[in-house]
Amino acid sequence: MRVTSKIKDQMIKILSEVYAGARPALKYKTPFELLVAVILSAQCTDQRVNMVTGELFRLANTPEAIIKMGMPSLEKAIKSCGFYHSKAKNIMATCHSLVENYGGKVPEDYDALLSLPGVGRKTANVVTSVAFNRPAIAVDTHVFRVSNRTRLAVGETPDEVERKLQKAIPMEQWSDAHHWLIWHGRKVCKSRRPLCGECPLGELCPSNGKND
């Protein structure tokens, strides 16, 4: 089945209706809290991250406060997120960079975000989109899976999928589409047992019934 531009437009329209108003599952109050939460979310569920940050941010929710708490305390606070040694190292290094180079504030500039330790394109795109309301598409495992299965954007790497999604989706919908694709991946187009029989994209998706 060839997925044409017209079919892709139909897919996006359906997703926009089904997941209208979808927002991030991560809980945060400031751009810095969002940045830390996204760093912690690598290979960890949002539910677990929210549990961890709920406690962490009561203790320290600024770069200065995290630096003050020290590495051992930070590692202890985020241990249940997994890979806590490397995550703590990146968070601490990012806090030092924010304090030394950006007055303790998370920079809005995309390249500046990418320069922070532990911040890749996915994290930078989430912060750019959610915290600063700028068009961006962050490709996590859900977005990557849904994009490839539906052939909305086929690619072997997240960067390749991101570029193709940018071509397939109007820029003014990039940030919203990021959330639509994530929630579709969580609720319907699941990794091991996708609910193809319940999928609103069923008639348009070339993978319908092939991943059961």
Secondary structure as GFF3:
##gff-version 3
##sequence-region A 1 212
A	DSSP	alpha_helix	5	18	.	.	.	ID=ss1
A	DSSP	alpha_helix	31	40	.	.	.	ID=ss2
A	DSSP	alpha_helix	46	59	.	.	.	ID=ss3
A	DSSP	alpha_helix	63	69	.	.	.	ID=ss4
A	DSSP	alpha_helix	71	78	.	.	.	ID=ss5
A	DSSP	three_ten_helix	79	81	.	.	.	ID=ss6
A	DSSP	alpha_helix	84	102	.	.	.	ID=ss7
A	DSSP	alpha_helix	110	114	.	.	.	ID=ss8
A	DSSP	alpha_helix	121	126	.	.	.	ID=ss9
A	DSSP	pi_helix	127	131	.	.	.	ID=ss10
A	DSSP	alpha_helix	141	150	.	.	.	ID=ss11
A	DSSP	alpha_helix	158	168	.	.	.	ID=ss12
A	DSSP	three_ten_helix	171	173	.	.	.	ID=ss13
A	DSSP	alpha_helix	174	187	.	.	.	ID=ss14
A	DSSP	three_ten_helix	196	198	.	.	.	ID=ss15
###
